[in-house]
Amino acid sequence: MKKKDLKILLIDDEPDILEIVAYNLTAEGYQVFTAKNGVEGVAMAKKKLPHLIILDVMMPEMDGIEACGIIRKIPELENTIITFLTARGEDYSQLAGFDAGADDYITKPIKPKVLVRKVTALLRRFKEETAVAEEIFKVGNIVINREEYKIVNNGTEIILPRKEFELLSLLTSKPNKVFKREVILNKVWGNEVVVGGRTIDVHIRKLREKIGDEHFKTVKGVGYKFVL
C-alpha cells in the first residue's frame, strides 16, 4: 500500500500541534485529517476510516482514553492503529492507554522528523498485510517459513523450537504493535498449561539471543513488540 493511500487522523486540542504534525505528515505523502477533541475525533474516525489515529490524552468534551475505547468498539476500525501522542508520560497513564486499546504511546516533546519515522514504522504493517497471510513472508531481513518452522535471518537459516517460532511469528505479524502478555499467552500457548509466570520472558530472551536484541522491545507492565 502506497503512502498516498494511507489515511491518518490527528486528534488534539492544541492547534499548534495539529498544524505542525499535519504539515509534516502531509509533506511525507500521507492523507491527513484533524479533529480538535475526542467527540469530533470519534465522528471523524467513523467517517474517514483512517489507517492510523494519533490522539492526545487530555482534551475537552471527551479525553483520549475514552475516545480510544469507543473507537476500538467500531467494527470498521478494528485494524486501525491507534497511538497516543501526549505529554503525560507516567506509567499509569500509559497503562490506561494500552488498556483502552492503543497500539503505542509516544511522549511529547518529539521532533517532527522523528515522529514521521515513528509513523512510518507503525504503518509498515499495512505494507506487510498481504505477506503475513502467506506461509512464507519477509519482515525486514528476516524470512519466516510457517510450513517448515524455520527462519532465515540475514541469510543464515535458524531452526527454532515450536513455541519460539510461534511467538516470533505472532510479533512479526504486526511490526511495532504492542502485544499484551495475555494476548501472547492466548495466541501462542492457548489452553496449554503454562509453567511459571515468566514463560514469555524466557522465550523472548532466547529470541533476542538468536535474532537480535534490538528487534524486541519490552513495554513495562503491558507486553512486547517487534521492531525493525
C-alpha positions in Angstrom: 0.0 0.0 0.0 1.4 3.4 -1.0 1.7 6.4 1.3 -0.9 8.4 -0.7 -3.4 5.6 0.1 -2.8 5.7 3.8 -5.1 7.9 6.0 -4.0 9.4 9.3 -6.3 11.1 11.8 -4.9 13.6 14.3 -6.9 14.3 17.4 -5.6 17.1 19.6 -7.0 20.2 21.2 -3.8 22.2 20.6 -4.0 24.0 17.2 -0.2 24.3 17.0 0.3 20.6 17.5 -2.3 19.8 14.8 -0.8 22.2 12.4 2.8 21.1 12.8 2.1 17.4 12.8 -0.3 17.6 9.9 2.1 19.6 7.9 5.0 17.2 8.3 2.8 14.1 7.6 1.2 15.6 4.6 4.6 16.6 3.3 5.6 12.9 3.7 2.8 12.0 1.3 0.1 10.7 3.7 -3.6 11.7 3.7 -4.1 13.7 6.9 -7.3 14.6 8.7 -7.7 16.5 12.0 -10.1 16.8 14.9 -9.9 19.1 18.0 -11.4 16.9 20.7 -12.5 13.4 21.4 -16.1 13.7 20.3 -15.1 15.3 17.0 -12.4 12.7 16.6 -14.7 9.7 17.1 -17.1 11.1 14.5 -14.2 11.8 12.0 -12.8 8.3 12.6 -16.2 6.8 11.6 -16.4 9.0 8.5 -12.8 8.6 7.2 -11.9 5.1 8.5 -8.2 6.0 8.9 -5.4 3.5 9.0 -3.7 5.3 11.9 -5.1 7.6 14.6 -2.8 9.8 16.7 -4.5 11.3 19.7 -3.8 13.3 22.8 -4.9 12.2 26.3 -6.1 15.4 27.9 -8.8 17.0 25.7 -12.1 18.8 26.3 -15.5 17.2 25.9 -14.0 13.7 25.7 -10.5 12.7 26.7 -8.3 10.5 24.6 -8.7 7.4 26.7 -12.4 7.4 26.4 -12.3 8.2 22.7 -9.8 5.3 22.1 -12.1 2.9 23.9 -15.1 3.9 21.8 -13.1 3.7 18.5 -11.9 0.2 19.4 -15.5 -1.0 19.5 -16.3 0.2 16.0 -16.0 -2.9 13.7 -14.9 -0.9 10.7 -11.9 0.4 12.7 -10.8 -3.0 14.1 -7.5 -2.9 12.2 -6.8 0.8 12.7 -3.6 1.5 14.5 -4.0 3.9 17.5 -1.2 5.7 19.2 -1.2 8.4 21.9 0.9 11.5 21.4 0.9 13.2 24.8 3.0 14.9 27.4 1.5 12.5 30.0 4.4 10.1 30.4 3.5 8.5 33.7 3.3 4.7 33.8 -0.3 4.7 35.0 -1.3 7.0 32.1 0.4 4.7 29.6 -1.2 1.6 31.0 -4.6 3.2 30.8 -3.9 4.0 27.2 -3.0 0.4 26.4 -5.9 -0.9 28.4 -8.2 1.3 26.2 -6.9 -0.4 23.1 -3.9 1.7 22.0 -1.1 0.1 20.0 1.6 2.5 21.0 2.3 5.5 23.2 4.5 8.4 22.1 5.6 11.0 24.7 5.9 14.7 23.8 8.0 16.6 23.1 9.2 14.8 19.9 10.9 16.2 16.9 8.7 16.2 13.7 11.2 14.2 11.7 11.4 11.5 14.5 7.6 11.4 14.7 7.3 10.9 10.9 9.7 8.0 11.1 7.7 6.6 14.0 4.5 6.9 11.9 6.2 5.2 9.0 7.2 2.3 11.3 3.7 2.0 12.7 2.1 1.9 9.3 4.6 -0.7 8.0 2.1 -3.4 9.0 -0.2 -2.4 6.2 2.6 -2.9 3.7 3.2 -6.4 5.2 -0.5 -7.4 5.5 -0.6 -9.4 2.2 2.7 -11.2 3.1 1.5 -12.0 6.6 -1.2 -14.2 5.3 1.2 -16.3 3.3 3.1 -19.3 4.5 6.4 -17.6 3.7 6.8 -13.9 4.3 9.6 -11.4 4.9 9.9 -8.8 7.7 13.0 -6.6 7.3 15.9 -9.0 6.8 14.0 -11.9 8.3 12.3 -14.5 6.2 9.7 -16.6 8.1 8.6 -20.0 6.7 5.5 -21.2 8.5 5.4 -24.5 6.7 8.8 -25.7 7.8 9.0 -23.8 11.1 12.3 -22.1 10.2 13.6 -18.6 9.6 16.4 -17.1 7.6 18.0 -14.1 9.4 20.4 -12.1 7.2 21.0 -15.1 5.1 21.5 -17.5 8.0 19.0 -20.3 8.4 17.8 -20.8 12.0 15.6 -23.6 13.3 13.5 -22.5 16.3 11.6 -24.6 18.8 7.9 -24.5 18.1 6.9 -22.0 20.8 9.7 -19.6 20.0 8.8 -19.8 16.3 5.1 -19.2 17.1 6.0 -16.3 19.4 8.2 -14.7 16.7 5.6 -15.3 14.0 3.0 -13.5 16.2 5.1 -10.5 17.0 6.3 -10.1 13.4 2.7 -10.3 12.0 2.3 -6.7 13.1 5.7 -4.9 13.5 5.7 -2.2 16.1 2.3 -3.3 17.6 2.4 -3.9 21.3 1.1 -7.4 22.1 -0.2 -7.7 25.6 1.0 -10.6 27.7 -2.4 -12.1 28.0 -2.8 -12.0 24.2 0.5 -13.6 23.7 -0.3 -16.4 26.1 -3.7 -17.0 24.4 -2.3 -16.9 20.8 0.9 -18.9 21.4 0.0 -21.2 24.3 -3.8 -21.3 24.2 -5.3 -23.7 26.7 -2.0 -25.3 27.3 -0.6 -25.2 30.9 2.0 -22.5 31.3 4.6 -23.3 33.9 5.5 -20.1 35.7 4.6 -16.5 35.0 7.9 -15.8 33.3 7.4 -18.2 30.4 7.0 -15.4 27.9 10.1 -13.6 29.2 12.2 -16.7 28.9 11.1 -17.2 25.3 11.7 -13.5 24.4 15.2 -13.8 25.9 16.0 -16.8 23.7 14.7 -14.9 20.6 16.8 -11.9 21.5 19.9 -14.2 21.6 19.1 -15.8 18.3 17.5 -13.0 16.3 18.9 -9.8 17.8 18.2 -7.9 21.0 17.3 -4.7 19.0 14.2 -6.3 17.5 12.4 -7.0 20.7 11.1 -4.1 22.9 9.6 -4.6 26.3 6.7 -2.3 27.2 6.7 -2.3 31.0 3.6 -3.7 32.5 2.0 -4.4 29.1 3.9 -6.8 26.9 6.2 -6.9 23.9 6.6 -5.7 20.3 8.8 -6.5 17.4 10.7 -3.5 15.8 12.7 -3.2 12.6 
